[in-house]
Amino acid sequence: PRLARRGRAAVLGSDNALAWRAEAPGEPYAIAFGHFANKNVTAVLEGWAAFARDHPEWRLRLVGMGAADRASATELVQRLGTSGQVELMPWLDDDAFTSCFAGAGLVVFPSDFEGFGLPAAEALRLGIPVVVSADPALLEITGGHAAVARSTGADDLRAAMEQALAMTPEQLEAGRRHADRYTWAGTARTIRESLLERARQIGAGTAR
């Protein structure tokens, strides 16, 4: 509360995603992220195994994984029997990542800790169904326009994936409109206004 009285939150923008170009259409795939522990890679893979039993046409691309993480994830994928439905990918350059993201039919993002949750906002902006955890930041950013997994258990993630894919065009459009509020111009404006206000306080001798 003390900090809230002294500052403003400059939320990130997602409008840059409108310039992303999807790769050529092919088999449907979901994208998930593996670069930090809070992204819950093990839970994603176990949830995907449950989902894939009834949706064999779908593939999962798990991006941003280092060599050691890919090795351990490969062992889990083999145990789960989903080797043909999961692609473990390293860090991608900007063009490859944005193309991969924009071409996805589903974003799986059950992170257990986020400061903002930019991939969720970008998915909404692009009209891609998105699965999130009940992390407070993700709930706030998606504003009721994402499928929320009750837990990171396999069955709950599977159910959330199916819920996301059942979203209607009208629901996805509502998510796009919700994401319109997240712009980089708005981010810059908030920072500028905060700095100007701080400068005025210092000049008036009222800064604390």
JOBELHU-V534334 format. One record per residue. N is the residue number from 0. RES is the residue in one letter. PSI is psi in whole degrees, -180 to 180 (999 if undefined). BURIAL is b if it has 24 or more other ideal C-beta (glycine too) atoms within 12 Angstrom, else e. Layout:
BEGIN
N/RES/PSI/BURIAL + N/RES/PSI/BURIAL
END
This chain:
BEGIN
0/P/-40/e + 1/R/-43/e + 2/L/-34/e + 3/A/-33/e + 4/R/-18/e + 5/R/-5/e + 6/G/177/e + 7/R/150/e + 8/A/124/e + 9/A/97/e + 10/V/156/b + 11/L/167/b + 12/G/156/b + 13/S/1/b + 14/D/-19/b + 15/N/-25/e + 16/A/-20/b + 17/L/-21/e + 18/A/-6/e + 19/W/142/b + 20/R/123/e + 21/A/150/e + 22/E/168/e + 23/A/141/e + 24/P/145/e + 25/G/-147/e + 26/E/147/e + 27/P/142/b + 28/Y/156/b + 29/A/155/b + 30/I/140/b + 31/A/175/b + 32/F/140/b + 33/G/21/b + 34/H/-17/e + 35/F/157/e + 36/A/-32/e + 37/N/-10/e + 38/K/-8/b + 39/N/55/b + 40/V/-47/b + 41/T/-45/b + 42/A/-42/b + 43/V/-45/b + 44/L/-40/b + 45/E/-40/b + 46/G/-38/b + 47/W/-38/b + 48/A/-40/b + 49/A/-41/b + 50/F/-42/b + 51/A/-22/b + 52/R/-36/e + 53/D/-3/e + 54/H/62/b + 55/P/-15/e + 56/E/-14/e + 57/W/150/b + 58/R/154/b + 59/L/129/b + 60/R/115/b + 61/L/108/b + 62/V/159/b + 63/G/28/b + 64/M/134/b + 65/G/169/e + 66/A/-45/e + 67/A/-42/e + 68/D/-37/b + 69/R/-37/b + 70/A/-46/e + 71/S/-37/e + 72/A/-34/b + 73/T/-41/b + 74/E/-43/e + 75/L/-43/b + 76/V/-41/b + 77/Q/-41/e + 78/R/-35/e + 79/L/-13/b + 80/G/29/e + 81/T/25/b + 82/S/-35/e + 83/G/-5/e + 84/Q/6/b + 85/V/131/b + 86/E/117/b + 87/L/116/b + 88/M/146/b + 89/P/-172/e + 90/W/137/e + 91/L/152/e + 92/D/171/e + 93/D/-46/e + 94/D/-44/e + 95/A/-40/e + 96/F/-48/b + 97/T/-35/b + 98/S/-43/e + 99/C/-45/b + 100/F/-50/b + 101/A/-25/b + 102/G/-5/b + 103/A/148/b + 104/G/-5/b + 105/L/139/b + 106/V/125/b + 107/V/113/b + 108/F/64/b + 109/P/50/b + 110/S/145/b + 111/D/3/b + 112/F/121/e + 113/E/143/b + 114/G/-30/e + 115/F/-59/b + 116/G/51/b + 117/L/-42/b + 118/P/-34/b + 119/A/-42/b + 120/A/-38/b + 121/E/-39/b + 122/A/-46/b + 123/L/-44/b + 124/R/-36/b + 125/L/-2/b + 126/G/26/b + 127/I/128/b + 128/P/141/b + 129/V/139/b + 130/V/130/b + 131/V/164/b + 132/S/-178/b + 133/A/22/b + 134/D/132/b + 135/P/-41/e + 136/A/-41/b + 137/L/-38/b + 138/L/-41/e + 139/E/-45/b + 140/I/-40/b + 141/T/-21/b + 142/G/37/b + 143/G/8/e + 144/H/12/b + 145/A/160/b + 146/A/122/b + 147/V/120/b + 148/A/132/b + 149/R/-30/e + 150/S/-179/e + 151/T/16/b + 152/G/154/e + 153/A/-45/b + 154/D/-38/e + 155/D/-38/b + 156/L/-41/b + 157/R/-46/b + 158/A/-39/e + 159/A/-38/b + 160/M/-44/b + 161/E/-38/b + 162/Q/-43/b + 163/A/-44/b + 164/L/-16/b + 165/A/-1/e + 166/M/141/b + 167/T/162/e + 168/P/-35/e + 169/E/-39/e + 170/Q/-41/b + 171/L/-37/b + 172/E/-38/e + 173/A/-37/e + 174/G/-39/b + 175/R/-44/b + 176/R/-37/e + 177/H/-41/b + 178/A/-11/b + 179/D/-24/e + 180/R/-16/b + 181/Y/95/b + 182/T/149/e + 183/W/-27/e + 184/A/-39/e + 185/G/-38/e + 186/T/-49/b + 187/A/-39/e + 188/R/-43/e + 189/T/-43/e + 190/I/-45/e + 191/R/-47/e + 192/E/-38/e + 193/S/-42/e + 194/L/-41/e + 195/L/-41/e + 196/E/-41/e + 197/R/-42/e + 198/A/-39/e + 199/R/-40/e + 200/Q/-43/e + 201/I/-43/e + 202/G/-32/e + 203/A/-3/e + 204/G/22/e + 205/T/3/e + 206/A/141/e + 207/R/999/e
END
